[in-house]
Amino acid sequence: MADADRVRDRWQSLRSALGETWVFAALEGEQWRGAVETGVVERLYDISAGVAEAIVAQGLDAEGALRLDESTFDQIAAHRHAADLVGDAVRADRPMSTGLLKEFHAAVTSAQPRYKAVDQFGRAVQGALLHGEYKTEDNHVRLPGGSVHHYAPAIQTASEVDRLVDFLAAAADEHPVSLAVFAHHRLTRIHPFQDGNGRAARLLATYYLIRGRFLPLTVTRDQRDAYFTALQHTDAGDPLPLATFVVARQRDALLRVEQRAFSADVAASKGVAGIARALAEYAAARRDGGGGREPADRFADLGRTTEVLLRQRLERALEPFAAHGFDTGAHSYGFDLTQGADARALLGGSGLRPREQAVLGRIRFGVEVGDAAWRYGSVVLAPLASVTGDEPIGLVFEGAGTLTVFADARDEAELTAWLDAGIARWLVGYVRLL
Protein backbone atom coordinates (compact mmCIF):
# COMPACT_ATOMS: atom_id res chain seq x y z
CA MET A 1 0.00 0.00 0.00
CA ALA A 2 3.02 2.30 -0.29
CA ASP A 3 1.69 3.88 -3.50
CA ALA A 4 -1.66 4.53 -1.83
CA ASP A 5 0.02 6.13 1.16
CA ARG A 6 2.01 8.47 -1.06
CA VAL A 7 -1.18 9.65 -2.72
CA ARG A 8 -2.80 10.16 0.68
CA ASP A 9 0.20 12.14 1.90
CA ARG A 10 0.05 14.41 -1.13
CA TRP A 11 -3.69 14.92 -0.70
CA GLN A 12 -3.26 15.80 2.98
CA SER A 13 -0.40 18.16 2.11
CA LEU A 14 -2.66 19.87 -0.41
CA ARG A 15 -5.46 20.19 2.14
CA SER A 16 -3.07 21.70 4.66
CA ALA A 17 -1.68 24.19 2.13
CA LEU A 18 -5.07 25.33 0.84
CA GLY A 19 -7.28 25.25 3.90
CA GLU A 20 -10.70 23.62 4.04
CA THR A 21 -12.67 26.32 2.19
CA TRP A 22 -10.35 26.23 -0.81
CA VAL A 23 -10.23 22.44 -0.67
CA PHE A 24 -14.01 22.15 -0.82
CA ALA A 25 -14.05 24.42 -3.87
CA ALA A 26 -11.39 22.25 -5.53
CA LEU A 27 -13.30 19.07 -4.67
CA GLU A 28 -16.55 20.36 -6.13
CA GLY A 29 -15.69 19.24 -9.64
CA GLU A 30 -14.68 15.78 -8.46
CA GLN A 31 -18.00 15.36 -6.66
CA TRP A 32 -19.94 16.33 -9.77
CA ARG A 33 -17.80 14.03 -11.92
CA GLY A 34 -18.66 11.12 -9.69
CA ALA A 35 -22.36 12.04 -9.70
CA VAL A 36 -22.47 12.02 -13.51
CA GLU A 37 -20.21 9.06 -14.23
CA THR A 38 -21.70 6.61 -11.73
CA GLY A 39 -24.90 6.56 -13.77
CA VAL A 40 -23.05 6.29 -17.08
CA VAL A 41 -21.07 3.32 -15.74
CA GLU A 42 -24.34 1.63 -14.75
CA ARG A 43 -25.92 2.62 -18.11
CA LEU A 44 -28.80 4.39 -16.45
CA TYR A 45 -28.42 7.18 -18.97
CA ASP A 46 -26.04 8.36 -21.67
CA ILE A 47 -24.47 11.81 -21.52
CA SER A 48 -21.88 13.15 -23.93
CA ALA A 49 -18.41 13.85 -22.59
CA GLY A 50 -18.91 17.54 -23.38
CA VAL A 51 -22.06 17.85 -21.28
CA ALA A 52 -20.41 15.83 -18.50
CA GLU A 53 -17.46 18.24 -18.39
CA ALA A 54 -19.85 21.21 -18.32
CA ILE A 55 -21.54 19.70 -15.25
CA VAL A 56 -18.15 19.05 -13.66
CA ALA A 57 -17.32 22.74 -14.11
CA GLN A 58 -20.67 24.31 -13.26
CA GLY A 59 -22.87 21.68 -11.65
CA LEU A 60 -26.47 21.30 -12.75
CA ASP A 61 -26.62 25.02 -13.52
CA ALA A 62 -24.58 24.31 -16.65
CA GLU A 63 -26.41 25.06 -19.87
CA GLY A 64 -25.98 21.50 -21.11
CA ALA A 65 -27.45 20.13 -17.89
CA LEU A 66 -30.60 22.20 -18.28
CA ARG A 67 -31.27 20.48 -21.61
CA LEU A 68 -31.16 16.98 -20.11
CA ASP A 69 -34.36 15.00 -19.79
CA GLU A 70 -35.99 15.23 -16.38
CA SER A 71 -35.13 11.67 -15.33
CA THR A 72 -31.41 12.05 -16.09
CA PHE A 73 -31.24 15.48 -14.43
CA ASP A 74 -32.94 14.17 -11.28
CA GLN A 75 -30.76 11.07 -11.10
CA ILE A 76 -27.55 13.10 -11.30
CA ALA A 77 -28.88 15.36 -8.54
CA ALA A 78 -29.65 12.28 -6.44
CA HIS A 79 -26.18 10.86 -7.01
CA ARG A 80 -24.63 14.14 -5.88
CA HIS A 81 -26.85 14.25 -2.80
CA ALA A 82 -25.75 10.71 -1.92
CA ALA A 83 -22.07 11.68 -2.26
CA ASP A 84 -22.65 14.63 0.06
CA LEU A 85 -24.41 12.32 2.52
CA VAL A 86 -21.32 10.09 2.65
CA GLY A 87 -19.09 13.09 3.37
CA ASP A 88 -21.47 14.34 6.05
CA ALA A 89 -21.49 10.91 7.71
CA VAL A 90 -17.68 10.83 7.87
CA ARG A 91 -17.44 14.38 9.23
CA ALA A 92 -20.05 13.53 11.86
CA ASP A 93 -18.04 10.41 12.75
CA ARG A 94 -21.03 8.17 12.16
CA PRO A 95 -20.00 4.50 12.35
CA MET A 96 -21.00 2.21 9.53
CA SER A 97 -24.27 0.41 10.21
CA THR A 98 -26.99 -1.28 8.22
CA GLY A 99 -29.08 1.84 8.76
CA LEU A 100 -26.42 4.12 7.30
CA LEU A 101 -25.90 1.79 4.34
CA LYS A 102 -29.64 1.89 3.67
CA GLU A 103 -29.50 5.69 3.81
CA PHE A 104 -26.78 5.66 1.14
CA HIS A 105 -28.92 3.42 -1.07
CA ALA A 106 -32.10 5.42 -0.51
CA ALA A 107 -30.29 8.64 -1.46
CA VAL A 108 -28.50 7.36 -4.55
CA THR A 109 -31.65 5.71 -5.98
CA SER A 110 -34.18 8.33 -4.85
CA ALA A 111 -34.82 9.55 -8.41
CA GLN A 112 -35.19 6.02 -9.83
CA PRO A 113 -38.78 4.85 -9.39
CA ARG A 114 -38.46 1.48 -11.13
CA TYR A 115 -35.91 -1.20 -11.91
CA LYS A 116 -35.48 -3.65 -14.78
CA ALA A 117 -34.88 -7.37 -14.35
CA VAL A 118 -35.24 -10.70 -16.13
CA ASP A 119 -37.53 -13.36 -14.66
CA GLN A 120 -36.82 -17.10 -14.46
CA PHE A 121 -38.23 -17.56 -17.96
CA GLY A 122 -35.89 -14.97 -19.48
CA ARG A 123 -38.58 -12.31 -19.85
CA ALA A 124 -37.81 -8.63 -19.24
CA VAL A 125 -39.83 -7.29 -16.32
CA GLN A 126 -40.03 -4.07 -14.33
CA GLY A 127 -40.92 -3.43 -10.73
CA ALA A 128 -41.18 -0.61 -8.22
CA LEU A 129 -37.78 0.02 -6.67
CA LEU A 130 -37.64 -0.07 -2.87
CA HIS A 131 -35.36 2.75 -1.75
CA GLY A 132 -33.18 1.85 1.20
CA GLU A 133 -34.86 -1.52 1.63
CA TYR A 134 -33.48 -4.99 1.02
CA LYS A 135 -34.65 -7.13 -1.89
CA THR A 136 -37.67 -9.34 -1.31
CA GLU A 137 -36.89 -11.78 -4.12
CA ASP A 138 -33.70 -13.48 -5.26
CA ASN A 139 -31.79 -11.54 -7.91
CA HIS A 140 -29.34 -13.95 -9.51
CA VAL A 141 -27.94 -12.97 -12.90
CA ARG A 142 -27.59 -15.13 -16.01
CA LEU A 143 -24.26 -14.42 -17.71
CA PRO A 144 -23.79 -14.25 -21.50
CA GLY A 145 -22.33 -17.77 -21.54
CA GLY A 146 -25.48 -19.15 -19.94
CA SER A 147 -24.11 -19.72 -16.42
CA VAL A 148 -25.84 -18.16 -13.42
CA HIS A 149 -24.06 -15.69 -11.12
CA HIS A 150 -25.55 -16.28 -7.66
CA TYR A 151 -25.99 -13.59 -5.04
CA ALA A 152 -27.18 -14.04 -1.47
CA PRO A 153 -30.78 -15.33 -1.37
CA ALA A 154 -33.30 -12.72 -0.27
CA ILE A 155 -34.03 -14.64 2.93
CA GLN A 156 -30.34 -14.41 3.97
CA THR A 157 -29.72 -10.81 2.89
CA ALA A 158 -30.22 -9.11 6.25
CA SER A 159 -27.97 -11.54 8.11
CA GLU A 160 -25.27 -11.31 5.41
CA VAL A 161 -25.19 -7.50 5.55
CA ASP A 162 -25.10 -7.67 9.37
CA ARG A 163 -22.07 -9.96 9.11
CA LEU A 164 -20.39 -7.57 6.68
CA VAL A 165 -20.92 -4.55 8.93
CA ASP A 166 -19.67 -6.47 11.98
CA PHE A 167 -16.59 -7.66 10.11
CA LEU A 168 -15.75 -4.14 8.93
CA ALA A 169 -16.10 -2.82 12.48
CA ALA A 170 -13.75 -5.52 13.78
CA ALA A 171 -11.26 -4.74 10.99
CA ALA A 172 -11.31 -0.97 11.57
CA ASP A 173 -7.52 -0.82 11.97
CA GLU A 174 -6.84 -2.31 8.53
CA HIS A 175 -5.61 -0.09 5.69
CA PRO A 176 -8.45 2.11 4.33
CA VAL A 177 -7.91 0.87 0.78
CA SER A 178 -8.17 -2.74 1.96
CA LEU A 179 -11.39 -1.92 3.80
CA ALA A 180 -12.80 -0.09 0.78
CA VAL A 181 -11.97 -2.97 -1.58
CA PHE A 182 -13.38 -5.63 0.73
CA ALA A 183 -16.54 -3.64 1.53
CA HIS A 184 -17.19 -2.87 -2.14
CA HIS A 185 -16.68 -6.41 -3.33
CA ARG A 186 -18.59 -8.07 -0.52
CA LEU A 187 -21.60 -5.80 -0.94
CA THR A 188 -21.77 -6.54 -4.66
CA ARG A 189 -21.52 -10.26 -3.89
CA ILE A 190 -24.46 -10.03 -1.47
CA HIS A 191 -26.42 -7.74 -3.83
CA PRO A 192 -28.82 -6.79 -1.04
CA PHE A 193 -30.97 -4.38 -3.05
CA GLN A 194 -33.20 -4.85 -6.08
CA ASP A 195 -31.07 -2.34 -8.01
CA GLY A 196 -28.40 0.25 -7.27
CA ASN A 197 -25.99 -2.22 -5.68
CA GLY A 198 -22.99 -0.97 -7.70
CA ARG A 199 -23.70 2.66 -6.84
CA ALA A 200 -24.18 1.76 -3.18
CA ALA A 201 -20.94 -0.25 -3.20
CA ARG A 202 -18.96 2.70 -4.58
CA LEU A 203 -20.46 4.95 -1.91
CA LEU A 204 -19.53 2.40 0.74
CA ALA A 205 -15.97 2.25 -0.59
CA THR A 206 -15.84 6.06 -0.63
CA TYR A 207 -16.97 6.12 3.02
CA TYR A 208 -13.93 4.07 4.05
CA LEU A 209 -11.57 5.98 1.76
CA ILE A 210 -12.45 9.48 2.95
CA ARG A 211 -12.65 8.27 6.55
CA GLY A 212 -9.07 7.11 6.01
CA ARG A 213 -8.13 10.58 4.61
CA PHE A 214 -8.23 9.54 0.95
CA LEU A 215 -10.28 10.98 -1.90
CA PRO A 216 -13.68 9.70 -3.08
CA LEU A 217 -13.77 6.75 -5.48
CA THR A 218 -14.69 7.97 -8.96
CA VAL A 219 -15.03 5.46 -11.80
CA THR A 220 -15.46 7.03 -15.23
CA ARG A 221 -16.98 5.64 -18.42
CA ASP A 222 -13.62 4.89 -20.03
CA GLN A 223 -12.61 2.87 -16.95
CA ARG A 224 -15.77 0.75 -16.92
CA ASP A 225 -14.28 -2.37 -18.54
CA ALA A 226 -11.16 -2.31 -16.34
CA TYR A 227 -13.38 -1.83 -13.29
CA PHE A 228 -15.60 -4.84 -14.00
CA THR A 229 -12.58 -6.94 -14.95
CA ALA A 230 -11.00 -6.13 -11.58
CA LEU A 231 -14.24 -7.15 -9.85
CA GLN A 232 -14.22 -10.45 -11.75
CA HIS A 233 -10.67 -11.12 -10.53
CA THR A 234 -11.85 -10.48 -6.98
CA ASP A 235 -14.76 -12.88 -7.52
CA ALA A 236 -12.12 -15.48 -8.43
CA GLY A 237 -10.22 -14.85 -5.20
CA ASP A 238 -7.63 -12.28 -6.30
CA PRO A 239 -8.39 -8.82 -4.84
CA LEU A 240 -5.09 -7.26 -5.97
CA PRO A 241 -6.38 -5.96 -9.35
CA LEU A 242 -9.29 -4.19 -7.63
CA ALA A 243 -6.96 -2.68 -5.02
CA THR A 244 -4.61 -1.54 -7.80
CA PHE A 245 -7.58 -0.06 -9.65
CA VAL A 246 -8.73 1.87 -6.57
CA VAL A 247 -5.26 3.30 -5.97
CA ALA A 248 -4.99 4.33 -9.63
CA ARG A 249 -8.31 6.17 -9.34
CA GLN A 250 -6.93 7.97 -6.29
CA ARG A 251 -4.04 9.26 -8.38
CA ASP A 252 -6.47 10.34 -11.11
CA ALA A 253 -8.62 12.20 -8.61
CA LEU A 254 -5.66 13.91 -6.95
CA LEU A 255 -4.34 15.19 -10.27
CA ARG A 256 -7.77 16.58 -11.19
CA VAL A 257 -8.18 18.23 -7.79
CA GLU A 258 -4.69 19.75 -8.03
CA GLN A 259 -5.48 21.16 -11.45
CA ARG A 260 -8.82 22.58 -10.29
CA ALA A 261 -7.32 24.01 -7.11
CA PHE A 262 -4.96 26.19 -9.11
CA SER A 263 -7.25 26.85 -12.07
CA ALA A 264 -8.28 30.38 -12.90
CA ASP A 265 -11.91 30.12 -11.81
CA VAL A 266 -11.20 28.60 -8.38
CA ALA A 267 -8.02 30.48 -7.50
CA ALA A 268 -8.93 33.91 -8.92
CA SER A 269 -10.15 35.22 -5.58
CA LYS A 270 -6.93 34.21 -3.84
CA GLY A 271 -4.65 36.61 -5.71
CA VAL A 272 -1.11 35.92 -6.83
CA ALA A 273 0.27 36.12 -3.30
CA GLY A 274 -2.28 33.63 -1.95
CA ILE A 275 -1.68 31.17 -4.77
CA ALA A 276 2.09 31.47 -4.37
CA ARG A 277 1.92 30.86 -0.62
CA ALA A 278 -0.25 27.77 -1.09
CA LEU A 279 1.96 26.34 -3.84
CA ALA A 280 5.13 26.99 -1.85
CA GLU A 281 3.70 25.33 1.26
CA TYR A 282 2.49 22.37 -0.78
CA ALA A 283 5.85 21.95 -2.51
CA ALA A 284 7.68 22.19 0.83
CA ALA A 285 5.42 19.58 2.42
CA ARG A 286 6.05 17.20 -0.46
CA ARG A 287 9.79 17.83 -0.33
CA ASP A 288 9.86 17.15 3.41
CA GLY A 289 8.04 13.82 3.21
CA GLY A 290 4.46 14.61 2.29
CA GLY A 291 4.29 12.47 -0.82
CA GLY A 292 7.06 14.05 -2.85
CA ARG A 293 8.76 12.95 -6.01
CA GLU A 294 9.58 9.30 -6.39
CA PRO A 295 13.35 8.70 -6.43
CA ALA A 296 15.11 7.32 -9.47
CA ASP A 297 15.46 3.88 -7.94
CA ARG A 298 11.67 3.54 -7.70
CA PHE A 299 11.44 4.70 -11.30
CA ALA A 300 13.98 2.04 -12.21
CA ASP A 301 11.91 -0.63 -10.42
CA LEU A 302 8.88 0.47 -12.39
CA GLY A 303 10.85 0.26 -15.63
CA ARG A 304 12.08 -3.25 -14.90
CA THR A 305 8.57 -4.39 -14.04
CA THR A 306 7.35 -2.94 -17.35
CA GLU A 307 10.20 -4.67 -19.17
CA VAL A 308 9.12 -8.07 -17.80
CA LEU A 309 5.54 -7.43 -18.82
CA LEU A 310 6.59 -6.23 -22.28
CA ARG A 311 8.70 -9.36 -22.76
CA GLN A 312 5.76 -11.59 -21.83
CA ARG A 313 3.29 -9.78 -24.08
CA LEU A 314 5.66 -9.58 -27.07
CA GLU A 315 6.61 -13.24 -26.92
CA ARG A 316 2.95 -14.19 -26.71
CA ALA A 317 2.19 -11.97 -29.72
CA LEU A 318 4.87 -13.79 -31.74
CA GLU A 319 3.50 -17.27 -31.01
CA PRO A 320 1.12 -17.34 -34.04
CA PHE A 321 4.06 -16.53 -36.35
CA ALA A 322 6.02 -19.49 -34.99
CA ALA A 323 2.92 -21.68 -35.36
CA HIS A 324 2.91 -20.85 -39.09
CA GLY A 325 6.54 -21.85 -39.46
CA PHE A 326 8.24 -18.44 -39.22
CA ASP A 327 11.50 -18.30 -37.31
CA THR A 328 10.97 -15.51 -34.78
CA GLY A 329 14.69 -15.62 -34.11
CA ALA A 330 16.51 -14.17 -31.14
CA HIS A 331 15.09 -11.52 -28.83
CA SER A 332 16.95 -8.80 -26.97
CA TYR A 333 15.77 -6.53 -24.14
CA GLY A 334 17.41 -3.85 -22.06
CA PHE A 335 16.43 -1.10 -19.64
CA ASP A 336 18.35 2.08 -18.87
CA LEU A 337 17.83 5.52 -17.34
CA THR A 338 18.70 8.72 -19.18
CA GLN A 339 18.53 12.44 -18.48
CA GLY A 340 18.78 15.87 -20.12
CA ALA A 341 18.86 16.38 -23.88
CA ASP A 342 19.08 12.65 -24.60
CA ALA A 343 15.93 12.10 -22.54
CA ARG A 344 14.01 14.86 -24.27
CA ALA A 345 15.04 13.56 -27.69
CA LEU A 346 13.47 10.19 -26.89
CA LEU A 347 10.03 11.76 -26.65
CA GLY A 348 10.12 13.25 -30.11
CA GLY A 349 6.67 14.42 -31.16
CA SER A 350 4.80 12.84 -28.27
CA GLY A 351 3.86 16.19 -26.77
CA LEU A 352 5.47 15.38 -23.41
CA ARG A 353 7.86 18.08 -22.19
CA PRO A 354 9.93 16.83 -19.26
CA ARG A 355 11.81 19.25 -17.07
CA GLU A 356 15.48 19.89 -17.72
CA GLN A 357 16.70 17.42 -15.10
CA ALA A 358 13.91 14.86 -15.48
CA VAL A 359 15.00 11.23 -15.47
CA LEU A 360 13.48 8.99 -18.14
CA GLY A 361 13.54 5.24 -18.46
CA ARG A 362 13.85 3.40 -21.76
CA ILE A 363 13.12 -0.24 -22.50
CA ARG A 364 14.76 -1.23 -25.78
CA PHE A 365 13.78 -4.48 -27.45
CA GLY A 366 14.48 -6.25 -30.70
CA VAL A 367 13.49 -9.38 -32.58
CA GLU A 368 15.71 -11.00 -35.19
CA VAL A 369 14.22 -11.34 -38.66
CA GLY A 370 16.19 -13.67 -40.91
CA ASP A 371 19.99 -13.86 -40.82
CA ALA A 372 20.94 -10.20 -40.54
CA ALA A 373 17.84 -8.05 -40.06
CA TRP A 374 16.41 -6.93 -36.75
CA ARG A 375 13.16 -5.15 -35.91
CA TYR A 376 13.69 -2.74 -33.01
CA GLY A 377 11.39 -0.74 -30.81
CA SER A 378 11.36 1.00 -27.44
CA VAL A 379 9.05 1.98 -24.64
CA VAL A 380 9.90 5.20 -22.82
CA LEU A 381 8.74 5.94 -19.27
CA ALA A 382 8.48 9.70 -18.96
CA PRO A 383 7.45 12.02 -16.11
CA LEU A 384 4.29 13.98 -16.80
CA ALA A 385 4.48 17.50 -15.40
CA SER A 386 1.58 18.76 -13.28
CA VAL A 387 1.31 22.00 -11.34
CA THR A 388 3.06 20.36 -8.43
CA GLY A 389 5.90 18.30 -9.81
CA ASP A 390 6.85 15.23 -11.79
CA GLU A 391 5.34 11.77 -11.57
CA PRO A 392 6.82 8.89 -13.60
CA ILE A 393 3.43 7.93 -15.01
CA GLY A 394 3.83 8.56 -18.73
CA LEU A 395 4.69 6.03 -21.41
CA VAL A 396 5.65 6.46 -25.04
CA PHE A 397 5.63 3.42 -27.31
CA GLU A 398 7.97 3.86 -30.29
CA GLY A 399 7.47 1.55 -33.21
CA ALA A 400 6.00 1.46 -36.73
CA GLY A 401 6.71 5.16 -36.91
CA THR A 402 4.26 6.12 -34.16
CA LEU A 403 4.46 7.64 -30.71
CA THR A 404 1.55 7.31 -28.33
CA VAL A 405 1.11 8.44 -24.74
CA PHE A 406 -0.34 6.32 -21.97
CA ALA A 407 -1.62 7.82 -18.73
CA ASP A 408 -0.55 5.47 -15.95
CA ALA A 409 2.30 2.97 -15.92
CA ARG A 410 1.41 1.67 -12.45
CA ASP A 411 -2.00 0.16 -13.26
CA GLU A 412 -1.06 -3.28 -14.55
CA ALA A 413 -4.37 -4.05 -16.27
CA GLU A 414 -4.32 -0.78 -18.19
CA LEU A 415 -0.59 -1.08 -18.86
CA THR A 416 -1.07 -4.57 -20.33
CA ALA A 417 -3.81 -3.36 -22.68
CA TRP A 418 -1.67 -0.40 -23.73
CA LEU A 419 1.39 -2.56 -24.41
CA ASP A 420 -0.72 -4.98 -26.46
CA ALA A 421 -1.98 -2.10 -28.60
CA GLY A 422 1.58 -0.81 -29.11
CA ILE A 423 2.88 -4.27 -29.96
CA ALA A 424 0.10 -4.67 -32.54
CA ARG A 425 1.26 -1.49 -34.29
CA TRP A 426 4.89 -2.59 -34.01
CA LEU A 427 4.06 -5.95 -35.61
CA VAL A 428 2.96 -4.18 -38.81
CA GLY A 429 6.57 -3.20 -39.43
CA TYR A 430 7.78 -6.62 -38.32
CA VAL A 431 5.60 -8.39 -40.88
CA ARG A 432 7.00 -6.22 -43.67
CA LEU A 433 10.43 -7.68 -42.98
CA LEU A 434 9.37 -11.32 -43.07
N, C-alpha and C positions, 0 to 999 in steps of 0.2 A: 504493500500500500504506500510505498515511498512516493510514487508519482502523485497519488491522490493527496498526500500530505503536503507536497510542494504547492499544488494548486490551492489547497486550503490556506496555506501560509500567505500566498500572494493575495488571495481574496481578503483575508483579514488585514493584511497590510494596506490594501486599497481602502477598506472600510475605515481604518484608523486615520489614513491620510485625508480622506474626504469628509468624514463626519457623517452621521446618520441621515441628515436631510438630503445631502448631495447623493449619498448612496441610494436612497429610495428613488430619487429622480433617475439615477443611472439604471436601476433595476426595473423601472417601469416598462421599458421596451421588452425586456426578457419575459416579464410576466404576461404581456400581451402576446408575445411570440408563442409561448406555451399554450395560451388560451385558444389561439387560432389553430396551431398545428396538431394539438391533441385530437381534435375532431377530424382533421384531414387524415391523420394516421389511421383512425378508426373508420374512415370513409363514411362519416356521417354527412358530410357535405364536401363540395369541391370549390376551392377559392384559388384564384390565380396568385402567382407569387407576387405580382405587383400590388394587388389589393392587400395581401397579407403584410407586405412591408409597409404599406400606408397605415395599417392598423397598428403595427409595431411602433411606428413613429408617432401616431396621433390618437391611438385608441379608437373607440367606436364613433368618435366625432369625425374621423377621416371621411372624405367625400366618397371614396370607394365603399366604405362600410355602410353608408347611408343608402346605397343602391342594392345592398344584399336583400334576399328574401327574408321575410320576418322570422322564419324558423331558424335560419342560419345565424342571423343577427342575435336572436335570443339565446341560442346555444353557446355562441362565443361569450356573450355576457355572463352566462351561467358558469362557463369554464373559468372565467376570470374571477368571479365571486368565490368559486371553490378554492382557487389558488390563494386568494386573500384569506380565506377561512383557515387554510393550513398555516399560513404565516401567523395569523392571530393566535392560533392554538399553541404554537411554539413559543411566541412571546409571552403568552399567559402561563407557560409552563404546564399545560394540560397534559397529563400522561395519556398514552394511547389506551384506548378502551374500545369495546365493541360499539358503544354509543357514539364515540367520536368518529369511528370508521363509517358508521351509518350516516353521520352528519356530512362527511366528505362525499359519500355517494349521493345523498339527497341533493346536495348543492350542485354537483357536477352534472346531474341528470335532470335538474329541475325544469329545464325547457324542452325535455324530450317526453312527450306524453305516451308514446307507444314504442314497442320494440318488435323486431322481426325475428322469426325463428323458423325452423323446419321440423315438422312433426315426424313421428315414427314411420310414416308412410312416404316420407320425402316431399311432403307438400309444404309450400310456403304459407306461414300463418303469421298473424299479428296479434298482439295482446296489449292490454294496458300495463304500462311500466310502473312497478311499485318503487317509489323513491325512498331510499334509505331503509328498505325492508328486504329480508332475505327471499330467495326464490322459493316458490311453493311446489315447483315441479322440477324433475331432473332436467339438466341442460347439457347433455353430452353432445359432442360435435362429430359429424362424419367427415373424415378427411378426404381429399381428392382421390386418393388411392383406394377408398372404400372402407378403410379401417375406422374404428370409432375411438375418439379421444375422450376418455372418461374423466369427469370432474366429480367432486364429492356429491353423493346423493342428497336430495333436498332434506331428507329426514336427519342427516348427519351434519348439515351445514352449520347450525348454531354451535354445536360442540366443537367442530373443527376450527371455527374462527376463534372460539374461546381458547382453544389450545394454542393457536398462533399468537394471540395477544399475550397469553401467559408466558410463552417461550420468549417472546421479544422483551418482555419485562425482565425475565431472568437473565437475558443476554445483554442487558443495557450497557455493559462495559466493553462490548465488542466494538470493533471499528465501525464508524457510521456507514461507510460504503458497504461493508459486509451485512449490516443490519438492513440497509436499503435493498440490497440485492435479494436477500433471503425473504424479506417481507413482500417485495414485489412478486417474486416467483411463487411463493407459497399461496398468496392470495389469488393469483391467476389459476393455480392448480385447484384450489377449492371452488373458485367461480361462484361465490355466494349469492350473487345478484342475477336477476333475469338478463340484464344488459348493463353496460357501463363498468364491467370488471377491469378492463385495461386502464380506463381513465382513473378509476379508484386506486388501482395498484400504483400508478405513477404518482398520484397524490400521496399515497402511503409512503412510497420511497422518498418523495420530496420532504415529507415530515421528518424522516430520520436524517436526511442529508442536512437540512437547514438547522435542525436541532444540534447536529454535530458540526455546525459552523461552515457548511458547504453551501453551494448554490442550488437552486431548484433543478430538478431533472426536466430537461426539455428535449423531446424527440421530434425531429422535423421530418417532413415528407420524404426527403431524399435519404433519410436514415432508416426508413421503415423496414426495408428488407433485412438490413444488418441487425436491427433490433429484434425482429422475429426469429432470425437465425440464432441469435444469442440465446433467446428464450428456449428454443428447441434444444440447444446444447445443454442448457440447465435442466430441461426435462429428462435428458439422457444421463444426468448425474455429473455434468461438468459445469460448474458455475463461473469458471474463470472468464469465458468470453463475455458473459453479461456484466461481470465486474469491470472488465476492460472497457466495455462499451460505456458504462456509467461514468468511469473516470474520463474517458475521451469527451463525453458530453459536458463534463465539468470544465475541461479546458476550452471547449467551444464557447460555453456561456461566459467564462471569465474574459475571454478575448472580446466578445461582444459588449460586455459591461464596461470594460476598459475603454473601448472605442466610444461608447455612448457617454461615458463620464467626462471625456475630454472633447466631445463634439461641440460644435458651435452653439446649438440650440440649448444644450444643458448647461454648458459652462459659461455662457455669455454673461450671466449676472455676477459671476465671480470675479471678473476683471483679470487682467494679465498677472497681477501680483498674486491673487488668490490661486489661479491655476498653477503658477510657478511654484508657490509654496507647497501645494498638494503634490505636484509631480516630484519635487525634490524630496519630500518626506517619504513618498512611496518608493522612489529609487533607493534612498538610504536604507529603508527597512528591508528591501530585497537584498541589497548589498550586505547587510549585517545579519542575514540569516532568514529573512522573511520570504523565502521562495525565490531566490535570485537565479541568475543564469546557471545553467547546468555546465559543469566543467567539461573540458575536452575529453577526459577519460570516459565520462558517461556517454558522450557523443560517439566515442569510438566503440563502446559496447553496443550502442544502438546500430551502428554501421555493421558490426560483425554479425549481429542478429539478422539484419536485413540481408547480408550476404548469404547466410545459411538458407534463408527462405528463398532468395532468388535462385540459388543453386538447385534447390528442390523443385521449384516451379519450372525452371528452364529444362531440367533433365526430364521432367514429366512431359513437357510440351514436345520434346524431341522423340519420345517413344513411338508415336505413329510413323515417323520417318524410318526408324530402325525396323519397324514391323513390315514396311514395304521394301526392305532390302537396301536402304541407303546407309552408308557408313557415316555415322554422326561424328566420328573421329574423336580427337582429344579435346578436352575442355580445360580452360584456365580461368582462375578467379584470383582477385587480389583486392585488398582494401587499404586505403591510405588516407591520411589527413593532409589538407593543404590550406594555404592562407594567402591573403593579399591578392596581387594581380592575377596569379595563377588560378586562385579560387574564383575570382570574378569572371575570368575567361571561360570557365567550365559552364557557366550558366547561360552564356550566349544570349539568345533572344527569348529566354523564358519569362522575362519580366521581373524576376527576382533581383533585388539590389542589396546585396549584403553590405554590412559596414566594413570599413577599411580593414579592421583587424579580425573580421569574422573567420572562424574556422569552418571549413567544409570537409565533408567526407566523400570519397569517391570509391565506388565498387566497380572495378573493371573486369569484364568477362569476355571470353572468346570461345568459339567453337571451330574446330578445324573442318575445312571443306575440301576434300580431295587431298592431293599430295603437298601442295604449297600454299593454298589459299586459306585465309582465316576470315571469319565474320566476327567483328568486334562490336561491343556496345558498352555502355556504362550507366550506372545509376548514381546520381549526385544527391547527397543529403545536405540541404542548405538551410541556414537560419532564416526565418521569415521575420522581418522587423515589424514590431507593433509600437504603440506609443511609449511602451515601457521597457523595451529591450529586445533581445534576441532569444528565440526558442528554436532548437534544432528540429523543426517539424515540417520542413519542406522537402520535397523530392523532385528531382528532374530525371526523367528517363530519356536517354539519348540513344537513338537507333532509328534506322529507316528514314533518316533525315528529319526527325521530329523531336521536339522538346515539349514535354507536358509537365504540369505542376500538380502535385498531390498535396492534400491539406494536412495529413497527420500520419507520421511514420510510426507512431507508437500504438496504433490500433491495428492489431494483427489481421483481423478479418478484412478491414478496409485495405490494408497494405497488400494482402494477398490478391484481392480483386484488382488493385491498381497494377501490381506487377504482372498479373496475367494479361491485362490489356496491353501493357507495354511490350511484353514478350510477343504477343500476337502481331503487333506492328513490326517488331524487329524481325520476326520470321519471314515477312514479305521479302526483305532483302536477302535473307538466308536462302530462300527458295531460288532466287534468281542466280545464285552461285552454284546450285546443284547441277 
